[in-house]
Amino acid sequence: MPFSFKPLWKLLIDKNMTKEELRIALKLSPSTIARMGKGEYISLKIIDKICQHLNCKIQEVIEHIPSKESAKKS
């Protein structure tokens, strides 16, 4: 999992909003929320919709987690 949506989950807590409320507001499928929960790929279009709806920056939604192989090369 090279990406994590932990910043988004924290932001939702701060805004007193559930994942389900976000899903309904943005008309996302349950499978999209499930993929996000697993740190799997979602389109930038969806990330853009989230940022616009929550009025936040991309860093508040997703973070990149370097792989162990990348860290060893540094």
MIDOLUM-568437 format. One record per atom (N, C-alpha, C): residue in three letters; z, y, x. Coordinates in steps of 0.1 Angstrom, whole numbers, plus 5000, padded with zeros to 4 digits. Atoms other than C-alpha are relative to their C-alpha. Example, Ala and Ser with C-alpha at 12.3 -4.5 7.8 and 13.67 -1.06 7.14 Angstrom:
ALA500049885009
ALA507849555123
ALA500050125009
SER500049894991
SER507149895137
SER500850114992
END
This chain:
MET500049885008
MET500050005000
MET500050125009
PRO500049884992
PRO498850305019
PRO500550134993
PHE499549885008
PHE499950544991
PHE501249974992
SER498950015008
SER503050604972
SER500150114990
PHE499849905011
PHE503650784939
PHE501450044998
LYS498649965002
LYS507350834945
LYS500250154998
PRO499849855003
PRO506951214947
PRO499850034985
LEU500349975015
LEU505451204911
LEU501249954992
TRP498950055008
TRP508250984898
TRP501250095001
LYS498949914999
LYS510851224912
LYS499750134992
LEU500349875007
LEU508951524898
LEU500249984984
LEU499850035014
LEU508951354863
LEU501450014996
ILE498649995003
ILE512651314865
ILE500550145000
ASP499649865000
ASP513051674875
ASP499650084987
LYS500549945012
LYS510951774845
LYS500449934987
ASN499450085012
ASN512851534822
ASN498949944992
MET501150065007
MET509651354814
MET499849855004
THR500150144997
THR508950984812
THR498549975004
LYS501350044996
LYS505950794826
LYS499149984987
GLU500750015013
GLU504950714790
GLU499650134994
GLU500449875005
GLU505051074780
GLU498850065008
LEU501149954992
LEU502751164809
LEU498749924997
ARG501250085004
ARG500450874800
ARG499450054987
ILE500549955013
ILE500150994764
ILE499450145001
ALA500549874998
ALA499751354774
ALA498650015006
LEU501349994992
LEU496851284798
LEU499049894995
LYS500850105006
LYS495450994777
LYS499549905011
LEU500250104990
LEU495750754806
LEU500349864994
SER499750145005
SER495650374801
SER501349955006
PRO498850064995
PRO498750164806
PRO499749945014
SER500350074987
SER496949984835
SER500050115011
THR500049894990
THR496550324853
THR501450025005
ILE498649974996
ILE500250384852
ILE500649885008
ALA499650124993
ALA500850024863
ALA499550005014
ARG500650004986
ARG498450064893
ARG500850115008
MET499249904993
MET500350384902
MET501449945005
GLY498750064997
GLY503650194901
GLY499949905012
LYS500250094989
LYS502149944926
LYS499550075012
GLY500549934988
GLY500850214949
GLY498549975002
GLU501450034998
GLU497250114942
GLU499150124997
TYR500949895002
TYR494150324940
TYR499850054986
ILE500449945013
ILE493550564912
ILE499050125005
SER501049904996
SER490750824912
SER500650145002
LEU499549874998
LEU491151174924
LEU499950094987
LYS500149945013
LYS490051284889
LYS501349994993
ILE498850015007
ILE493251144875
ILE501150085007
ILE499049924993
ILE495351294903
ILE499950154997
ASP500249865004
ASP493751634895
ASP500550034986
LYS499449985013
LYS494651594858
LYS501550015000
ILE498549994998
ILE498251524868
ILE500450135005
CYS499749874994
CYS498351824890
CYS499950124991
GLN500249895009
GLN496952054864
GLN501049994989
HIS499150015011
HIS499151924836
HIS501450035005
LEU498649974995
LEU502351944857
LEU500150135008
ASN500049874992
ASN501252264875
ASN500649985014
CYS499450034987
CYS501952114909
CYS498949975010
LYS500950034989
LYS500352044943
LYS499949855001
ILE500250144998
ILE498951704953
ILE501249935008
GLN498950064993
GLN501851654977
GLN501249974991
GLU499050035010
GLU504151654947
GLU499749884992
VAL500450115008
VAL502251364932
VAL499949875009
ILE500350124992
ILE501251124961
ILE500350035014
GLU499849994986
GLU502151064997
GLU499349885007
HIS500650104992
HIS500350865024
HIS501049935009
ILE499150074992
ILE502250595041
ILE499249925010
PRO500850064989
PRO500750495075
PRO500349855001
SER499850144998
SER500150125080
SER500749975013
LYS499350044988
LYS502149945107
LYS499150005012
GLU501050014989
GLU498949895127
GLU499750145005
SER500349864996
SER498250275127
SER501250065008
ALA498849944993
ALA501850355138
ALA500149945014
LYS499950064987
LYS501550115167
LYS499050065010
LYS501049944991
LYS498350285180
LYS500450145005
SER499649864996
SER500050625182
SER500950005012
END
